[in-house]
Amino acid sequence: MAKPEPNKTISLQTFRDLKQKGEKFAALTSYEATLSSMMCDAGVELILVGDSLGMVIQGHDSTVPVSMEDILYHLRCVKSGNKGAHLMADMPFMSYATEQLAYENATRLMQAGANSVKVEGGEVILKITELLSERGIPVCAHMGLTPQSINRIGGFFVQGRDPSSHSKIIEEALSLESAGAELLLLECIPDELTKKIAEVVKIPTIGIGAGLETDGQIMVVHDMLGVSCLEKPPKFVKNFLAQNNSIFEAIKDYVRSVKSSSFPAKEHWFD
Ligand code: KIV
């Protein structure tokens, strides 16, 4: 396997081209400059300033308390260290509850340096996806397990296990694509469902706990470095630092593993 090249400027077209060529891309969350810079040198193509910061940085038990100011602060930190990765910023809980809020908050993220924004949901985010894309704001639709709805879902459970729910999720994915979504992030769904979605949508897909059939993979950086307060990490997590001598080597190993499809392995998927 070739050594990952430090990335240049990665655009949405890069992800489309990689998809076209059947090449995988590697994404990680980051919340600060130094690790972001290291990620770029290691070949990470997409950095997400995720609202997971509410859990891994702020110590909350969900992403719900994260504010726009929190995301903006960490986005600025990441931007300082970024050397050309695509920068995606999460729109936090309720920051896109109305069209007006979505416009205002997505604008703030783009003006602070994001290249795209991520919003959670299916049908419920269709209109917002359409409005933002029409105005030139690339949207990544986050489907499957949507952590901002954790209080309704009742826990961090795998979604879409019931085959009867598959057609609804697939239809939602297609509608989001038609509404202008540029990327689809699939979290904690069975590999079988991911496969069905990947067969019908044309936009690049990114997976976390969604098997091997997505075009890219993403992990929370703390998880891939084995930094966790949890007694048992989720099934889809792999600690890459455990088998490497430095954080930089661990990130390079993650990139290599994603690109060669050796991560995620079967033990990280859900049936
Ligand atoms: O906020 C986050 O870290 C996420 C993960 C699913 C990557 O959305």
Boltz pocket constraint, residues with backbone or C-beta under 6 A from the ligand:
constraints:
  - pocket:
      binder: B
      contacts: [[A, 29], [A, 48], [A, 49], [A, 50], [A, 51], [A, 52], [A, 53], [A, 90], [A, 187], [A, 208], [A, 218], [A, 219], [A, 220]]
      max_distance: 6.0
